[in-house]
């Protein structure tokens, strides 16, 4: 099941990394992304209302895959599982979070920024990893360097990625998907401009299809 969820992330190819304050914002945002052709959403645990927003999305927008982002503790793992998250994403890797995710039976993309991180994550059995912060950690040259000794690993680079450099990342065979906050600008969310977010989602979906073909993998 976990592998199927990761493959679904790969088919979407672009993961919106969002910051929301309320359940209503989360639901409206998720619906806008779906209208634009994006069927996954990463709700980052950066606001007091993030878990409630995640729960509302899981309950009210069943056609979107609810992902919990910025998961950094075992306590959060349990919280987001109860809220309905089916995939978890973290900025880094710890054995404590790894054990908690396995205990809950969830899919997880732990964060890595270098070779030692990758070795720890793969030793624990994880082979689809978040490369974060992507641009600050060396960008595509660094990711290509890591793919050499770790040919079995696929990456979801996140951090500093936008429309201008997204095609370069998506074209790589070791990139399962990319994460980006540009699909859900803070001002558009605050203004309730979900038509703008729908447009950005449509552009991202079109970009992924141009780079990877009609059915991104």
Helices and strands as residue ranges (DSSP letters): H 2-12, E 14-18, H 23-35, E 40-44, H 50-60, E 65-69, H 74-83, E 87-89, H 95-104, E 107-109, E 111-112, H 115-123, E 128-131, H 139-149, E 154-158, H 163-170, E 175-180, G 182-184, H 186-191, H 194-212
